[in-house]
Amino acid sequence: MSSQINLIAIISPKAGKVDRVVELLNGVSQYVHKNEPGTTRYQINVEVNKKSGVEEIIMFESYKDKAALGTHGSSDAFKNFQKILKDEALVGAPMQLKFVKEAGGFARL
């Protein structure tokens, strides 16, 4: 049985702040790629609701195990990201985390 942890993080930037949040996340992503080998996926996606025009950032993240997730959550890069979100008032709602388990299907990578 795999100890891999998969999660979806949903970030709700305030209107006009999506690009800034994506910029910050790309910086975090570079840090994660270089310094967190236990993070196996850190993908940034933007979703736009066609009816309301509201944009959300949907992160797909995978960690080798619980320790790798802990390393990410306690990193200075992630803590700094969270601080900037607050200091610059970039988000309109708390980040949502959804821990998911594969239930079927496949992935061609």
Long-range contacts (C-beta under 8 A, 24 or more apart in sequence): 3-64, 3-65, 3-66, 4-40, 4-62, 4-63, 4-64, 4-65, 5-62, 5-63, 5-65, 5-66, 5-68, 5-69, 5-99, 6-41, 6-60, 6-61, 6-62, 6-63, 6-99, 6-100, 6-101, 6-102, 7-59, 7-61, 7-62, 7-63, 7-69, 7-97, 7-98, 7-99, 7-100, 8-58, 8-59, 8-60, 8-61, 8-97, 8-98, 8-100, 9-58, 9-59, 9-61, 9-95, 9-96, 9-97, 9-98, 10-56, 10-57, 10-58, 10-59, 10-95, 10-96, 10-97, 10-98, 11-56, 11-57, 11-59, 11-91, 11-95, 12-54, 12-56, 12-57, 12-91, 12-92, 12-93, 13-55, 13-56, 13-57, 13-90, 13-91, 13-92, 14-89, 14-90, 14-91, 14-92, 17-88, 17-90, 17-91, 18-46, 18-55, 18-57, 20-88, 20-90, 21-57, 21-85, 21-90, 21-91, 22-46, 22-57, 24-81, 24-84, 24-85, 24-90, 25-57, 25-59, 25-81, 27-77, 27-81, 28-77, 28-78, 28-81, 31-75, 31-77, 32-72, 32-75, 32-77, 35-75, 35-77, 36-68, 36-71, 36-72, 36-75, 37-64, 38-63, 38-64, 38-65, 38-67, 38-68, 38-69, 38-71, 38-72, 39-63, 39-64, 39-68, 39-71, 39-72, 40-64
